[in-house]
Amino acid sequence: MDYNDNNPRRDFIKKAALGTLGFSLMGMGISAKSYGRILGANDRVQVGIVGFSNRFKNSLYPAFMNHSKELNFEFVGVSDIWNRRRDEAEAFIKEKSGGKIKKYRNNDELYASKNLDAVIISTADFQHALMGVEAVRNGKDAYIEKPLAETIEDARAVLKAVEETGKIVQIGSQRRSAPNYISANEYIKSGKFGDIKMVEMSWNVNQPGRWRLPKLVNEIRKEDTDWDRFLMNRPKVAWDPRKYLEYRLFWPYSSGIPGQWMSHQIDTVHWFTDLEHPRSVVANGGTYLWQDGRENPDTLTAVFDYGPLNDPKKGFQVVYTSRFTNSAGGVKELYYSNGGMLNLDTNQVTSEGGLTQSMANEMGLKANLLADYTLPTRAEKVSTDANTGGDPMTSLHMRNWMECVRSRKTPNASVRAGYNHSLATIMTRVAMQTGKRVTFDDAKQDVIVS
């Protein structure tokens, strides 16, 4: 198929739409800049793959394909600096869908190509933000895996780029599209739960191979990839296949646990409360079992203080724990008020731990016990385990992005949401590395070490 044939029709649709509807855009809540990219229903949205990762292959690809036919999207190219990944992507797409994609050695080549509307970015953690900047500055919408950014400088850069270009960007915080989490957000904001006073979160696995790729480390050759491009704005160091492939174990390429897992869970705190970042963070971590040369801890505990910046008497605490040494407890997200608990593993609200009448009598108070309530999921329950397969949650999130690419509406996990979860994960990483209490200066938009 020659995609150049679509250009005249696409240009005509854009010009006609702007000419007839320009005066009503503000009333619709859509800027002229964004509206100029609305595609007609018959225009196929052409998407590039930036980084042929396991995350893309096992989760993002099936999520995309669940909706590609209905919404008229297709993959047309792959950019990956390792030639093996480019070849694997080409073979994978052909096997799964019978489609053909073009291969590009880097993003410069990808963005120089024609007929590309959007990209899905699933590269090394530290690359997400700057590759997001590349995408939107080249006029492309983007789905960007989390964490959005691992440094405050990168976070500021991508936030500015997206806000200035008006591009549609969805961050891979897929809980924001999951029915049970949407219901939890609505329930808490209804006031029925009461004020949040404590949140306990955990993500525990017992997987010696977690983030390790020894076979590939032995097979990759420097001459088959582009090490300088991989490093982007990180210090120029000698070739290291472990840092290329097992980057989640090494700073400054990843913060490890905060960026990979905590970013998902702490994002729900921001979402449910409309708070943008913690007031303070303290954290401790270490490598207590997997002595394999890694720099990022296999065990982490972080304690957050959240609440209004102008009223320290109001707020709540979040305790986050994660370990690679024992999987007991699995993945948990528990919200507590004085009246009970919201459990996002069971989707149940209960009076467990609430103020009973016998306890209240001593202080002349009334009992405070939540009514039992099951969160309406409006769909099949979505798992909260550590599986990276093609799960329903990611499918719903990908669909939301695809629909927003057409409608030009803000996706469920906006760049601002990604910026905010990055503030929390960056504060945690700094607290862990320094052993200090970390706060955030809103005026300067900068992390402060006490």
N, C-alpha and C positions, 0 to 999 in steps of 0.2 A: 504494500500500500504506500502511495506517495503522499506523505503528510503535508507537503507544500500545497496540495490542492485545497486544503482547508483555509489557507491564510486569507484570501480575498473575502470569503464569506464571514470569517471570524471578525475581520476588520470592519466590515460593513455593519455587523450586528452591534459591535462596540460603539461605533459612531452614531448609529441610529438611536441606540438606547440613551446615549448621553444627550443627544439633541432633543429628544422628546420628553425625557424624564428628569433632566438636570435640575429643574427648579423644585422638584419634590424630594430630592435626596435627603436634605436635612431633616425633613419630617419623618423619613423612614429610618433615621439613625444611621445612615450609610454615607460616607464621604464620597465626593466625586472621584478622588484618587482610587478608592477601593472599587467604586461602581464600574470604573473603566475596565476592570478585569472580569466582570461577570460574563460567563460564557453561556451561550445558548444551550438548550437542552440537547441538541443534536451535535454539539461540539465535544469531541472527545478530549478529556483532560489528560495530558501526556506527562508522565511522572518519571523522574530519574531516581536511581538508587545510589545514595552516597554512603558507601561502606557496605560490602556484602558480608555482614556479620552473622553469627549464630542467632542473635536476637532477631535480625531481619528474617532469616530463613525460617526459623521455628515459630515465630509469633506475628511479626508485622506483615510478612507476605500473606499468610492465610487470612489475617484480619482484612487486609486490603482486597484480596480476591473474593471474600464473602460478599462484597458490595460493588465490585468493579463493573460488572455487567449492568446492573440496575442503574448505577450512577454514571456510567459511561466514562470510566477511567482506564488507563492502561500504562504499563511500564514500557519505556522506550529506550532506556540506557542505564548503564551502570558506571560509576566512577569509583575506582579503588586503586591505590598506589601499589598493591601487590599483584603481579600478573596472575598468580594462581587464583586469587579471589575473583578476578575479572572473568577468567575462563570458567570457574565454578558457577558464577552467576549466570553466564550465558547458557551453560548446560542445564542448570536448575530451572530456569524459566522455560526453556524448550521442553524439558521433561514434564513439568507440571502443567503448562498451559498450551504448549505448542507454539508459543510466541517467540519472536526474535527481538533481541535488544542490541544496541550498539555498545561497544566497550570503549571507555575513556581512561587514560592513564592517570588523570588527575581532574580536579574540579575546574581548573582553567579551561581544559579541553571540553568538559561537559557544558559549561556555561557559554562557550563560544558556539555551541551547536544551535541549530534552529528547532523550533517547534517543541519547546520544553516549557511547561507551565508550573511545575511544582517538583519538590524533591522530598524524599524521606531520608533523614540523617540518622544513622546508627553506627557511629564510629567510636573511637576511644573517648572516654569520659571528658577529658580535658579539651577535646576538639569540638564538642557540641556547640558551644557559644560562638566561636569564631567561624565555624562552618555555617552557622545560622546567619551570621553577618554577611558572609559571602553570598548566601542564597538570596536573601532579601535585597541586597545591594545590586544583585544581578536580575532583579525583577521577578523572583520566584517565590511562591508560597512554600511553606515548609512544615513537615512533621518532624520534630526534633526530640530524640530520645532524652530521658532524664539521666543524670542531673543536667540541668541547663548549663550551669557554669560551676567551675571549681575554684575560681578566684574572683574577688570583687571587681577587678578591672575588666575581666571578660564578661561578667554579668552586666556591668554598666554598658559595655559596648553593644551587646546584643539587644538589650532593652532599647537603647537609643536608636539602633538601626531599624528595628521593627516599628517603633512608634513613628519614626520619620518617613518610612516607606509605606506604611499602611498595609503591609502584606499580611496574609492570613497564616498565623503560626500556631500550631498546636504542640504543646509540650507533652511528652509521654507519661503524664501522671494520670493513668487510666482509671483510677478510682473516681475521678470526677465525672465519668460517664457511666458508672455502675449504678444500677437501680437501687441497691441497698444503701449505698453511700449517699445518693441523692435524697433518699427518704430520711436518712439520719440527719442530714443537713437541714431539711425542712422541719423535722421534729424538734431539733435543738433550737432553731430560730423561732419556732412557734411559742417558746417560753414554757412549754409543758415539762421540760426536763429540769428546769431551774438553772442556776448558774453553775457552769463547770468549775469544779474545785480541784480535780486531779485527773491526769490521764496517764495510763500505763501502756507502754508499747514495747513489743519484743519481736525479734526476728532471729530464730535460732535454727542452725543446721549442724549436721555432723557429716561433713563431706570433705575428705582429704584432698579431693581433686578440685574443690571449688576455686575457680578462677585460675587453675593450673592447666597448661596445655603442653606437656613435655614432648609429645610426639611432634607437634608442629614446631616447637622451639628447635628441635634437632634437624628439621627439614628445611626451614626457611633460610634463604641466602640473601645477603645484603644487596647483591646485584640484581635481584628480582623485585626489589621494591624501591622506595624513595625515602630514605631515612631522614633527610633534611626536611622534606615536606611533612613527614609524620610529626616531627618535633614542633612545628609551627612556631609559637612564641615562647616555647620552653628553652632552657639553656642548651646550647649545642654541645652534645657529648658524643662519645664513641658509640658505634653500633652495638646494640644489646638486644638480641632476639627476645629475651624474657620481657624487657620493657616494651617491646613492640606488641607482643602477643599476650603477655600476662600483666598488662599495664595496671589492672586494678589492685595489684599487690604493691605498687610503687608510687610514691609521691615524687615529683609533681604531676604525674600523669592521671592520678585518681586519688581521691581521699579514701577509697575503699568503702567501708560500711556506711559512713554518712551519705556519700553521694549515690551509692548503688541502692541501698535499701531504706535508710532513714528518710531519704528525700520523698519516697512514696507516702510514708506514714505521717511525717510532720506536716506535709501539705494538707492533710485533712484537718489538722488543728487550725491552720490559717483559714481554710474554707469555712469550717463550721462557726468560727468566731469573728471573721472579718479582721483579724489582727494580722499585720503584715510580717512580723518577725518577733522573736523572743526579746524580752527586756534584758535577759542575761543568760549565759550558758556556762556551766562548768562540766568538764569531761575527763575521763580517765580511760586509758586503753593499753593493751599490750599484746605481744605475741607469746601466748602461754603454752601452746602445743605445737603448732606447725612451724618448726624451725627450718625453713626452706629458703632462707635468704630474703624473704619478704620484708618490706619496710612498713606496710600498713598493718594495724593490729588484727588479730583473729578474735579479739574480745573487746567490747566497748560498752561503757555506761556513760550516759549524758543526762544531766538534769537541767531543765529549762524553767525559767520564770517568765510567764506570759501575763499580760494585762495592759491597761491603759498607761501610757507613759506619764501622764499627769496625775495619776492616782495610784501610788504604790500599795494602798490598802486593798485595792480590788485586783483580782487576778487568780491565777491557779498555777499549779506546777505540772510539768510533764517529765516523766522518767522514761528514758529509752534505753533498752539493753539489747545487745546482739552478741551471739557467740557462735563460733565455728567448731566448738569442742564437744557439744552435746546438744541434741535437737529437742530435748524435752521442752514442752511449752509451745513449740512451733512459732507461728505468727499470731500475735494477739494485738488487739486495739480495744482498750477498755476505757470508757469515759465515766467519771463519777461526779454526781452532784450530792448534796446533802440528803436527797430523797431516794437515791438508788444508783443503778448502773446501766449503761448502754454498752452492750457487747457486740462488736462488729464481726465477731467470728460466728456467733449464733443468730445475729440480727434480732436479739431480744432486749427489751427494756424491762428491768425488774426492780423491785424495791430492795434488793439485796444490799445490806449495809446501811440502809436509810435510817432516819431518826425514828425510833419506836416511841410509843407513848410512855412506856416505863422509863426510858432514858430521858425523855423530854420533861416528865413531871418534876424531876429534881430541880430544874431551872425555870419552872413555870411556863414551859413552852408547849406547843401543840406538836403532835406527831407529824412527821414529814415523810410520807412513803409514796413512791410513784406507783401508779396503776400499771399492772403488767400489760405489755404492749409488744406486738410483733411488727417490726418494720415492714411496710408493704414494699415488696421488691419489684413489682410490676413486670417481673421476668424471672427466669430461672436463676436461683441463687448463684452468685459468682464466687468462686473459690478465692481465698486469700493466702494460698500457700506459695512456696517459692518456685513453683514450676514455671518455666519460661515457654511453655507450649502455646499454641494458638487458642487462648482462652476467650470466653465470651466477653469479659471486661475489655480486653484490648480490641476486640472486634467492634464493640459499641463505640469505643473511643476513636478508632480509625474512621468509622462511619461519620461520626460527628465532624471530624476534620474535613472529610470529603464533601459533606453537605455544605460546610461553611466556605470551602473553596468556591462553590457555585453561588451561594447566597451572599457572600462577603460579610457575614455576621461573625462576631467574636466567638471562637471555639470555647469549649468547656474549660480547657486548661490553657489559658492565655499566656502570653509571654510574661505578663506581670505576675501571674501565679508561679511561673517558673523562676522568675527573679526572686520572689519571696522565699520559695523553698531553698533556693541557692544561698540566701542570706543565712538561713538557719543551719544549713550543712557546712557552710564556710566558717561560721562562728564556732560550730562544734569541732571542726578540724583544727582551728587555731587554738581553741581551749585545750584540746587533747595534746597538741604539739608543744604548747607553752606551759601547761599546768596552771594557767592563770584563768581568772574569771573574765569573760568576754562580754562586752556590751556592743550596742550599735548606735552610731551618731546619725540621726535622721537628717540633720541639716547638711552634713558632709557626705551622707550615704557611704559611711566607712565603718569598718570594724575597729573597736577600741579594746585594747588589752589592759586590764586593770593592774 
